[in-house]
Amino acid sequence: MQHLRAHFFTSAEEVGKDNWQSLFKVDDDPFSSYEFIHALEQSGCVSAQTGWQPFHLGLYQQDELVALCLGYIKSHSYGEYVFDWSIAEAYEAHGFDYYPKWICAVPFTPVTGKRIAIGTAIPTTQALSAIEAALEHQAKLQQWSGWHINFCEPQLADEIEKLPCMRRKTVQFQWQNRGYDSFNVFTEQLKARKRKNIIKERLATSTAGLRIEVATGDEVTLEQMQLLSRFYQRTYLKRSGHTGYLNPLFFALLWQHMHESLVVISAFKEQDDTPVAASLFLRNKDTLYGRYWGCSEHFDHLHFELCYYQGIEFCIDNNLTYFNGGAQGEHKIARGFEPIFTHSCHRLVDSPFAAAISDFFARENAQHDLYRQDCELLSPYKVQ
């Protein structure tokens, strides 16, 4: 078994596009692709100044990069979607520093996917042991409170948990294409009341005098991405009173370097062709990912149409198996989305709270088990 050498990179560019793409492939997960991560860095959305300092971890076998972890040094917990504010508050209340910490994640993206890429030349257990040793060394060197791996694939979480690490589960909602020939065939699988509600909600868009347009790949224009950026910022300002994490340059870089992964669904007023809302999705070979949405004025049920129903229809028309609608949202259940678990793993370094936090995670995981069961009882699908 050959020795593995760890090296930390302060940018995706430092890793190199070819090296990155040898391990993270856009067809597997568009969010861990070189283009997506580089766009976040190049646009300044992630940096030491924004509290997301790139610090990716690579493993070398001789001169070959054989494993790579997305990594960031964090000075806060914004944009992670695995919430640890209560832990940070407990540290502060007792005179301990919770920040900085290191996380393996895609910034601002609560989507399960490949966060650690391990090549075929080395066993997974060997790679994870080397990753653990490198992170423990850096944690003590840089005085991190710990390191965290968010929204990792469940099989990888099984292995990381053995290191050992503490594991957390949360619940998201995902739609699955079971070979439907059309949207109507899909709704025929739902209970009558749910089906009628969806038909009513979809009808609201046309009766409001709106036209829906779907653009993919090269059909997506820079103007559409610029409009999406404005809609996205407006939505954040309205909801939380501050601007969103992603700036116009990021959207422009997505259009420039990832157009083959983009799906933009827009709504226009039929009377004068004025755009009033848009939603942005990314896709790979089998999954559609709903990401960002915004509008210039309110129309009843337009959010459901652009963010859910059009996405489902796109999956059916393009033979995609899954539609990941993002974090939270129990309202998705009535529209055909089903509860799934997401997984994250956590190591706290020399923490006086480790036992208490481990107990908290165990109780939280049990609650999420019950919550998922409750959500399944709300399924809109007919009993087979």
Contacts in CASP RR format, 6 or more apart in sequence:
PFRMAT RR
TARGET T0000
AUTHOR 0000-0000-0000
METHOD contacts of the structure
MODEL  1
MQHLRAHFFTSAEEVGKDNWQSLFKVDDDPFSSYEFIHALEQSGCVSAQT
GWQPFHLGLYQQDELVALCLGYIKSHSYGEYVFDWSIAEAYEAHGFDYYP
KWICAVPFTPVTGKRIAIGTAIPTTQALSAIEAALEHQAKLQQWSGWHIN
FCEPQLADEIEKLPCMRRKTVQFQWQNRGYDSFNVFTEQLKARKRKNIIK
ERLATSTAGLRIEVATGDEVTLEQMQLLSRFYQRTYLKRSGHTGYLNPLF
FALLWQHMHESLVVISAFKEQDDTPVAASLFLRNKDTLYGRYWGCSEHFD
HLHFELCYYQGIEFCIDNNLTYFNGGAQGEHKIARGFEPIFTHSCHRLVD
SPFAAAISDFFARENAQHDLYRQDCELLSPYKVQ
1 126 0 8 1.000
2 61 0 8 1.000
2 62 0 8 1.000
3 61 0 8 1.000
4 59 0 8 1.000
4 60 0 8 1.000
4 61 0 8 1.000
4 66 0 8 1.000
4 67 0 8 1.000
4 122 0 8 1.000
4 126 0 8 1.000
4 127 0 8 1.000
4 130 0 8 1.000
5 59 0 8 1.000
5 60 0 8 1.000
5 61 0 8 1.000
6 57 0 8 1.000
6 58 0 8 1.000
6 59 0 8 1.000
6 60 0 8 1.000
6 130 0 8 1.000
6 131 0 8 1.000
6 133 0 8 1.000
6 134 0 8 1.000
7 57 0 8 1.000
7 58 0 8 1.000
7 59 0 8 1.000
7 60 0 8 1.000
8 55 0 8 1.000
8 56 0 8 1.000
8 57 0 8 1.000
8 58 0 8 1.000
8 134 0 8 1.000
8 138 0 8 1.000
9 15 0 8 1.000
9 54 0 8 1.000
9 55 0 8 1.000
9 56 0 8 1.000
9 57 0 8 1.000
9 58 0 8 1.000
10 53 0 8 1.000
10 54 0 8 1.000
10 55 0 8 1.000
11 41 0 8 1.000
11 54 0 8 1.000
11 56 0 8 1.000
12 20 0 8 1.000
12 34 0 8 1.000
12 37 0 8 1.000
12 38 0 8 1.000
12 41 0 8 1.000
12 54 0 8 1.000
12 56 0 8 1.000
13 38 0 8 1.000
13 41 0 8 1.000
15 56 0 8 1.000
15 58 0 8 1.000
15 65 0 8 1.000
15 68 0 8 1.000
16 34 0 8 1.000
17 34 0 8 1.000
17 38 0 8 1.000
19 65 0 8 1.000
19 68 0 8 1.000
20 33 0 8 1.000
20 34 0 8 1.000
20 37 0 8 1.000
20 68 0 8 1.000
21 33 0 8 1.000
21 34 0 8 1.000
22 65 0 8 1.000
23 65 0 8 1.000
23 67 0 8 1.000
23 68 0 8 1.000
23 117 0 8 1.000
23 118 0 8 1.000
23 119 0 8 1.000
24 32 0 8 1.000
24 33 0 8 1.000
24 34 0 8 1.000
24 68 0 8 1.000
24 114 0 8 1.000
24 117 0 8 1.000
25 33 0 8 1.000
26 33 0 8 1.000
26 34 0 8 1.000
26 35 0 8 1.000
26 258 0 8 1.000
26 261 0 8 1.000
26 284 0 8 1.000
27 284 0 8 1.000
27 285 0 8 1.000
28 114 0 8 1.000
28 284 0 8 1.000
29 113 0 8 1.000
29 114 0 8 1.000
29 284 0 8 1.000
30 36 0 8 1.000
30 258 0 8 1.000
30 261 0 8 1.000
30 282 0 8 1.000
30 283 0 8 1.000
30 284 0 8 1.000
30 289 0 8 1.000
31 106 0 8 1.000
31 109 0 8 1.000
31 111 0 8 1.000
31 113 0 8 1.000
31 282 0 8 1.000
31 289 0 8 1.000
32 70 0 8 1.000
32 106 0 8 1.000
32 113 0 8 1.000
32 114 0 8 1.000
32 115 0 8 1.000
32 117 0 8 1.000
33 258 0 8 1.000
33 261 0 8 1.000
35 253 0 8 1.000
35 254 0 8 1.000
35 257 0 8 1.000
35 258 0 8 1.000
36 106 0 8 1.000
36 254 0 8 1.000
36 258 0 8 1.000
37 70 0 8 1.000
37 106 0 8 1.000
38 253 0 8 1.000
38 257 0 8 1.000
39 250 0 8 1.000
39 253 0 8 1.000
39 254 0 8 1.000
39 257 0 8 1.000
39 258 0 8 1.000
40 46 0 8 1.000
40 52 0 8 1.000
40 107 0 8 1.000
40 250 0 8 1.000
41 47 0 8 1.000
41 54 0 8 1.000
42 249 0 8 1.000
42 253 0 8 1.000
43 246 0 8 1.000
43 247 0 8 1.000
43 249 0 8 1.000
43 250 0 8 1.000
43 253 0 8 1.000
44 50 0 8 1.000
44 247 0 8 1.000
44 249 0 8 1.000
44 250 0 8 1.000
45 52 0 8 1.000
45 107 0 8 1.000
45 108 0 8 1.000
45 245 0 8 1.000
45 246 0 8 1.000
45 247 0 8 1.000
45 250 0 8 1.000
46 52 0 8 1.000
46 53 0 8 1.000
46 54 0 8 1.000
46 72 0 8 1.000
46 107 0 8 1.000
47 53 0 8 1.000
47 54 0 8 1.000
48 73 0 8 1.000
48 75 0 8 1.000
50 245 0 8 1.000
51 72 0 8 1.000
51 73 0 8 1.000
51 74 0 8 1.000
51 75 0 8 1.000
51 76 0 8 1.000
51 78 0 8 1.000
52 72 0 8 1.000
52 74 0 8 1.000
52 107 0 8 1.000
53 72 0 8 1.000
53 73 0 8 1.000
53 74 0 8 1.000
53 75 0 8 1.000
54 71 0 8 1.000
54 72 0 8 1.000
55 71 0 8 1.000
55 72 0 8 1.000
55 73 0 8 1.000
55 102 0 8 1.000
56 68 0 8 1.000
56 69 0 8 1.000
56 70 0 8 1.000
56 71 0 8 1.000
57 68 0 8 1.000
57 69 0 8 1.000
57 71 0 8 1.000
57 104 0 8 1.000
57 131 0 8 1.000
57 134 0 8 1.000
57 135 0 8 1.000
58 65 0 8 1.000
58 67 0 8 1.000
58 68 0 8 1.000
58 69 0 8 1.000
59 65 0 8 1.000
59 66 0 8 1.000
59 67 0 8 1.000
59 68 0 8 1.000
59 122 0 8 1.000
59 127 0 8 1.000
59 130 0 8 1.000
59 131 0 8 1.000
59 134 0 8 1.000
60 66 0 8 1.000
61 121 0 8 1.000
61 122 0 8 1.000
64 121 0 8 1.000
66 118 0 8 1.000
66 119 0 8 1.000
66 121 0 8 1.000
66 122 0 8 1.000
66 127 0 8 1.000
67 116 0 8 1.000
67 117 0 8 1.000
67 118 0 8 1.000
67 119 0 8 1.000
67 122 0 8 1.000
67 127 0 8 1.000
67 130 0 8 1.000
67 131 0 8 1.000
68 116 0 8 1.000
68 117 0 8 1.000
69 104 0 8 1.000
69 115 0 8 1.000
69 116 0 8 1.000
69 117 0 8 1.000
69 131 0 8 1.000
69 149 0 8 1.000
70 104 0 8 1.000
70 105 0 8 1.000
70 106 0 8 1.000
70 115 0 8 1.000
70 116 0 8 1.000
71 102 0 8 1.000
71 103 0 8 1.000
71 104 0 8 1.000
71 105 0 8 1.000
72 102 0 8 1.000
72 103 0 8 1.000
72 105 0 8 1.000
72 107 0 8 1.000
73 100 0 8 1.000
73 101 0 8 1.000
73 102 0 8 1.000
73 142 0 8 1.000
73 144 0 8 1.000
74 80 0 8 1.000
74 99 0 8 1.000
74 100 0 8 1.000
74 101 0 8 1.000
74 102 0 8 1.000
74 103 0 8 1.000
75 99 0 8 1.000
75 100 0 8 1.000
76 99 0 8 1.000
77 83 0 8 1.000
77 84 0 8 1.000
77 85 0 8 1.000
77 88 0 8 1.000
78 245 0 8 1.000
79 107 0 8 1.000
79 108 0 8 1.000
79 245 0 8 1.000
80 103 0 8 1.000
80 105 0 8 1.000
80 150 0 8 1.000
81 110 0 8 1.000
81 150 0 8 1.000
81 151 0 8 1.000
81 327 0 8 1.000
82 105 0 8 1.000
82 110 0 8 1.000
82 148 0 8 1.000
82 150 0 8 1.000
82 151 0 8 1.000
82 168 0 8 1.000
82 170 0 8 1.000
82 344 0 8 1.000
84 98 0 8 1.000
84 148 0 8 1.000
87 98 0 8 1.000
87 353 0 8 1.000
87 357 0 8 1.000
88 98 0 8 1.000
88 99 0 8 1.000
90 353 0 8 1.000
91 97 0 8 1.000
91 98 0 8 1.000
91 145 0 8 1.000
91 353 0 8 1.000
92 98 0 8 1.000
94 352 0 8 1.000
94 353 0 8 1.000
96 145 0 8 1.000
96 352 0 8 1.000
97 143 0 8 1.000
97 145 0 8 1.000
98 145 0 8 1.000
99 145 0 8 1.000
100 142 0 8 1.000
100 143 0 8 1.000
100 144 0 8 1.000
100 145 0 8 1.000
101 144 0 8 1.000
101 145 0 8 1.000
101 146 0 8 1.000
101 147 0 8 1.000
101 148 0 8 1.000
102 135 0 8 1.000
102 138 0 8 1.000
102 139 0 8 1.000
102 144 0 8 1.000
102 146 0 8 1.000
102 147 0 8 1.000
102 148 0 8 1.000
103 147 0 8 1.000
103 148 0 8 1.000
103 149 0 8 1.000
103 150 0 8 1.000
104 115 0 8 1.000
104 116 0 8 1.000
104 147 0 8 1.000
104 148 0 8 1.000
104 149 0 8 1.000
104 150 0 8 1.000
104 152 0 8 1.000
105 115 0 8 1.000
105 148 0 8 1.000
105 149 0 8 1.000
105 150 0 8 1.000
105 151 0 8 1.000
106 115 0 8 1.000
106 151 0 8 1.000
107 245 0 8 1.000
108 245 0 8 1.000
108 246 0 8 1.000
109 151 0 8 1.000
109 291 0 8 1.000
110 151 0 8 1.000
110 172 0 8 1.000
110 326 0 8 1.000
110 327 0 8 1.000
110 342 0 8 1.000
111 151 0 8 1.000
111 289 0 8 1.000
111 324 0 8 1.000
111 326 0 8 1.000
112 151 0 8 1.000
112 152 0 8 1.000
112 153 0 8 1.000
112 154 0 8 1.000
112 172 0 8 1.000
112 324 0 8 1.000
112 342 0 8 1.000
112 343 0 8 1.000
113 151 0 8 1.000
113 152 0 8 1.000
113 153 0 8 1.000
114 153 0 8 1.000
115 149 0 8 1.000
115 150 0 8 1.000
115 151 0 8 1.000
115 152 0 8 1.000
115 153 0 8 1.000
115 156 0 8 1.000
116 127 0 8 1.000
116 128 0 8 1.000
116 131 0 8 1.000
116 149 0 8 1.000
116 152 0 8 1.000
116 156 0 8 1.000
118 124 0 8 1.000
118 127 0 8 1.000
119 127 0 8 1.000
124 156 0 8 1.000
124 159 0 8 1.000
125 159 0 8 1.000
128 159 0 8 1.000
128 160 0 8 1.000
128 163 0 8 1.000
129 163 0 8 1.000
132 163 0 8 1.000
132 347 0 8 1.000
135 147 0 8 1.000
135 347 0 8 1.000
136 347 0 8 1.000
136 349 0 8 1.000
138 144 0 8 1.000
139 145 0 8 1.000
139 146 0 8 1.000
139 147 0 8 1.000
139 349 0 8 1.000
140 349 0 8 1.000
144 349 0 8 1.000
145 348 0 8 1.000
145 349 0 8 1.000
145 351 0 8 1.000
146 346 0 8 1.000
146 347 0 8 1.000
146 348 0 8 1.000
146 349 0 8 1.000
146 351 0 8 1.000
147 346 0 8 1.000
147 347 0 8 1.000
147 349 0 8 1.000
148 344 0 8 1.000
148 345 0 8 1.000
148 346 0 8 1.000
148 347 0 8 1.000
149 156 0 8 1.000
149 157 0 8 1.000
149 160 0 8 1.000
149 165 0 8 1.000
149 344 0 8 1.000
149 345 0 8 1.000
149 346 0 8 1.000
150 344 0 8 1.000
151 342 0 8 1.000
151 343 0 8 1.000
151 344 0 8 1.000
152 160 0 8 1.000
152 343 0 8 1.000
152 344 0 8 1.000
152 345 0 8 1.000
153 343 0 8 1.000
154 341 0 8 1.000
154 343 0 8 1.000
157 167 0 8 1.000
157 343 0 8 1.000
157 344 0 8 1.000
157 345 0 8 1.000
160 167 0 8 1.000
160 345 0 8 1.000
161 167 0 8 1.000
161 345 0 8 1.000
163 347 0 8 1.000
165 345 0 8 1.000
165 346 0 8 1.000
165 347 0 8 1.000
166 345 0 8 1.000
166 346 0 8 1.000
166 347 0 8 1.000
166 348 0 8 1.000
166 357 0 8 1.000
166 358 0 8 1.000
166 361 0 8 1.000
167 343 0 8 1.000
167 344 0 8 1.000
167 345 0 8 1.000
167 346 0 8 1.000
167 361 0 8 1.000
167 365 0 8 1.000
168 343 0 8 1.000
168 344 0 8 1.000
168 345 0 8 1.000
168 346 0 8 1.000
168 361 0 8 1.000
168 364 0 8 1.000
168 365 0 8 1.000
169 341 0 8 1.000
169 342 0 8 1.000
169 343 0 8 1.000
169 364 0 8 1.000
169 365 0 8 1.000
169 368 0 8 1.000
169 369 0 8 1.000
170 341 0 8 1.000
170 342 0 8 1.000
170 344 0 8 1.000
170 368 0 8 1.000
171 339 0 8 1.000
171 340 0 8 1.000
171 341 0 8 1.000
171 342 0 8 1.000
171 368 0 8 1.000
171 371 0 8 1.000
171 372 0 8 1.000
171 375 0 8 1.000
172 324 0 8 1.000
172 325 0 8 1.000
172 326 0 8 1.000
172 327 0 8 1.000
172 328 0 8 1.000
172 339 0 8 1.000
172 340 0 8 1.000
172 341 0 8 1.000
172 342 0 8 1.000
173 325 0 8 1.000
173 326 0 8 1.000
173 329 0 8 1.000
173 330 0 8 1.000
173 332 0 8 1.000
173 333 0 8 1.000
173 337 0 8 1.000
173 338 0 8 1.000
173 339 0 8 1.000
173 340 0 8 1.000
173 375 0 8 1.000
174 322 0 8 1.000
174 323 0 8 1.000
174 324 0 8 1.000
174 325 0 8 1.000
174 337 0 8 1.000
174 338 0 8 1.000
174 340 0 8 1.000
175 308 0 8 1.000
175 312 0 8 1.000
175 315 0 8 1.000
175 322 0 8 1.000
175 323 0 8 1.000
175 325 0 8 1.000
175 332 0 8 1.000
175 336 0 8 1.000
175 337 0 8 1.000
175 338 0 8 1.000
176 321 0 8 1.000
176 322 0 8 1.000
176 323 0 8 1.000
176 338 0 8 1.000
177 315 0 8 1.000
177 316 0 8 1.000
177 319 0 8 1.000
177 320 0 8 1.000
177 321 0 8 1.000
177 322 0 8 1.000
177 323 0 8 1.000
178 189 0 8 1.000
179 316 0 8 1.000
180 186 0 8 1.000
180 189 0 8 1.000
180 316 0 8 1.000
181 316 0 8 1.000
182 316 0 8 1.000
183 309 0 8 1.000
183 312 0 8 1.000
183 313 0 8 1.000
183 316 0 8 1.000
186 312 0 8 1.000
186 316 0 8 1.000
187 195 0 8 1.000
187 198 0 8 1.000
187 199 0 8 1.000
188 195 0 8 1.000
189 381 0 8 1.000
189 382 0 8 1.000
190 198 0 8 1.000
190 336 0 8 1.000
190 380 0 8 1.000
190 381 0 8 1.000
190 382 0 8 1.000
191 380 0 8 1.000
191 381 0 8 1.000
191 382 0 8 1.000
194 334 0 8 1.000
194 336 0 8 1.000
194 380 0 8 1.000
197 334 0 8 1.000
198 309 0 8 1.000
198 335 0 8 1.000
201 301 0 8 1.000
201 304 0 8 1.000
201 305 0 8 1.000
201 309 0 8 1.000
202 301 0 8 1.000
202 305 0 8 1.000
202 309 0 8 1.000
204 299 0 8 1.000
204 300 0 8 1.000
204 301 0 8 1.000
204 302 0 8 1.000
204 305 0 8 1.000
205 212 0 8 1.000
205 267 0 8 1.000
205 299 0 8 1.000
205 301 0 8 1.000
205 302 0 8 1.000
205 305 0 8 1.000
208 299 0 8 1.000
208 300 0 8 1.000
208 302 0 8 1.000
209 269 0 8 1.000
209 270 0 8 1.000
209 271 0 8 1.000
210 267 0 8 1.000
210 268 0 8 1.000
210 269 0 8 1.000
210 270 0 8 1.000
210 276 0 8 1.000
210 299 0 8 1.000
210 302 0 8 1.000
211 267 0 8 1.000
211 268 0 8 1.000
211 269 0 8 1.000
211 270 0 8 1.000
211 273 0 8 1.000
212 265 0 8 1.000
212 266 0 8 1.000
212 267 0 8 1.000
212 305 0 8 1.000
212 306 0 8 1.000
212 310 0 8 1.000
213 265 0 8 1.000
213 266 0 8 1.000
213 267 0 8 1.000
213 268 0 8 1.000
214 263 0 8 1.000
214 264 0 8 1.000
214 265 0 8 1.000
214 310 0 8 1.000
214 314 0 8 1.000
215 221 0 8 1.000
215 224 0 8 1.000
215 263 0 8 1.000
215 264 0 8 1.000
215 265 0 8 1.000
215 266 0 8 1.000
216 262 0 8 1.000
216 263 0 8 1.000
216 264 0 8 1.000
217 259 0 8 1.000
217 260 0 8 1.000
217 261 0 8 1.000
217 262 0 8 1.000
217 263 0 8 1.000
218 259 0 8 1.000
220 255 0 8 1.000
220 259 0 8 1.000
220 262 0 8 1.000
220 263 0 8 1.000
220 264 0 8 1.000
221 255 0 8 1.000
222 252 0 8 1.000
222 255 0 8 1.000
224 264 0 8 1.000
224 266 0 8 1.000
224 278 0 8 1.000
225 251 0 8 1.000
225 252 0 8 1.000
225 254 0 8 1.000
225 255 0 8 1.000
225 264 0 8 1.000
225 280 0 8 1.000
226 248 0 8 1.000
226 251 0 8 1.000
226 252 0 8 1.000
227 266 0 8 1.000
227 275 0 8 1.000
227 278 0 8 1.000
228 251 0 8 1.000
228 264 0 8 1.000
228 278 0 8 1.000
228 280 0 8 1.000
228 292 0 8 1.000
228 294 0 8 1.000
229 246 0 8 1.000
229 247 0 8 1.000
229 248 0 8 1.000
229 250 0 8 1.000
229 251 0 8 1.000
230 248 0 8 1.000
231 277 0 8 1.000
231 278 0 8 1.000
231 293 0 8 1.000
231 294 0 8 1.000
231 295 0 8 1.000
231 296 0 8 1.000
232 244 0 8 1.000
232 246 0 8 1.000
232 251 0 8 1.000
232 280 0 8 1.000
232 292 0 8 1.000
232 293 0 8 1.000
232 294 0 8 1.000
233 243 0 8 1.000
233 244 0 8 1.000
234 294 0 8 1.000
234 295 0 8 1.000
234 296 0 8 1.000
235 293 0 8 1.000
235 294 0 8 1.000
235 295 0 8 1.000
236 242 0 8 1.000
236 243 0 8 1.000
236 244 0 8 1.000
237 243 0 8 1.000
237 244 0 8 1.000
246 292 0 8 1.000
254 262 0 8 1.000
255 262 0 8 1.000
258 282 0 8 1.000
261 282 0 8 1.000
261 283 0 8 1.000
261 284 0 8 1.000
262 280 0 8 1.000
262 281 0 8 1.000
262 282 0 8 1.000
262 283 0 8 1.000
263 280 0 8 1.000
263 281 0 8 1.000
263 282 0 8 1.000
263 283 0 8 1.000
263 288 0 8 1.000
263 311 0 8 1.000
263 314 0 8 1.000
264 278 0 8 1.000
264 279 0 8 1.000
264 280 0 8 1.000
264 281 0 8 1.000
265 278 0 8 1.000
265 279 0 8 1.000
265 281 0 8 1.000
265 306 0 8 1.000
265 310 0 8 1.000
265 311 0 8 1.000
265 314 0 8 1.000
266 275 0 8 1.000
266 277 0 8 1.000
266 278 0 8 1.000
266 279 0 8 1.000
266 306 0 8 1.000
267 275 0 8 1.000
267 276 0 8 1.000
267 277 0 8 1.000
267 278 0 8 1.000
267 295 0 8 1.000
267 299 0 8 1.000
267 302 0 8 1.000
267 305 0 8 1.000
267 306 0 8 1.000
268 274 0 8 1.000
268 275 0 8 1.000
268 276 0 8 1.000
269 276 0 8 1.000
275 296 0 8 1.000
276 295 0 8 1.000
276 296 0 8 1.000
276 297 0 8 1.000
276 299 0 8 1.000
276 302 0 8 1.000
277 293 0 8 1.000
277 294 0 8 1.000
277 295 0 8 1.000
277 296 0 8 1.000
277 299 0 8 1.000
277 302 0 8 1.000
277 303 0 8 1.000
277 306 0 8 1.000
278 293 0 8 1.000
278 294 0 8 1.000
278 295 0 8 1.000
278 306 0 8 1.000
279 290 0 8 1.000
279 292 0 8 1.000
279 293 0 8 1.000
279 294 0 8 1.000
279 306 0 8 1.000
279 307 0 8 1.000
279 310 0 8 1.000
280 290 0 8 1.000
280 291 0 8 1.000
280 292 0 8 1.000
280 293 0 8 1.000
281 288 0 8 1.000
281 289 0 8 1.000
281 290 0 8 1.000
281 291 0 8 1.000
281 311 0 8 1.000
281 314 0 8 1.000
282 288 0 8 1.000
282 289 0 8 1.000
282 290 0 8 1.000
282 291 0 8 1.000
283 289 0 8 1.000
283 318 0 8 1.000
283 320 0 8 1.000
286 320 0 8 1.000
286 321 0 8 1.000
286 322 0 8 1.000
287 320 0 8 1.000
287 321 0 8 1.000
287 322 0 8 1.000
287 323 0 8 1.000
287 324 0 8 1.000
288 311 0 8 1.000
288 314 0 8 1.000
288 315 0 8 1.000
288 320 0 8 1.000
288 322 0 8 1.000
288 323 0 8 1.000
288 324 0 8 1.000
289 324 0 8 1.000
289 325 0 8 1.000
289 326 0 8 1.000
290 307 0 8 1.000
290 311 0 8 1.000
290 323 0 8 1.000
290 324 0 8 1.000
290 325 0 8 1.000
290 326 0 8 1.000
291 326 0 8 1.000
293 303 0 8 1.000
293 306 0 8 1.000
293 307 0 8 1.000
295 302 0 8 1.000
295 303 0 8 1.000
304 335 0 8 1.000
307 325 0 8 1.000
308 325 0 8 1.000
308 332 0 8 1.000
308 335 0 8 1.000
308 337 0 8 1.000
309 335 0 8 1.000
311 323 0 8 1.000
312 323 0 8 1.000
312 335 0 8 1.000
312 336 0 8 1.000
314 320 0 8 1.000
315 321 0 8 1.000
315 322 0 8 1.000
315 323 0 8 1.000
323 337 0 8 1.000
325 332 0 8 1.000
325 337 0 8 1.000
330 375 0 8 1.000
330 378 0 8 1.000
333 339 0 8 1.000
333 375 0 8 1.000
333 378 0 8 1.000
333 379 0 8 1.000
333 380 0 8 1.000
334 378 0 8 1.000
334 380 0 8 1.000
335 380 0 8 1.000
336 379 0 8 1.000
336 380 0 8 1.000
336 381 0 8 1.000
338 375 0 8 1.000
338 376 0 8 1.000
338 379 0 8 1.000
339 371 0 8 1.000
339 372 0 8 1.000
339 375 0 8 1.000
339 376 0 8 1.000
341 368 0 8 1.000
341 372 0 8 1.000
346 357 0 8 1.000
346 361 0 8 1.000
348 354 0 8 1.000
348 357 0 8 1.000
351 357 0 8 1.000
END
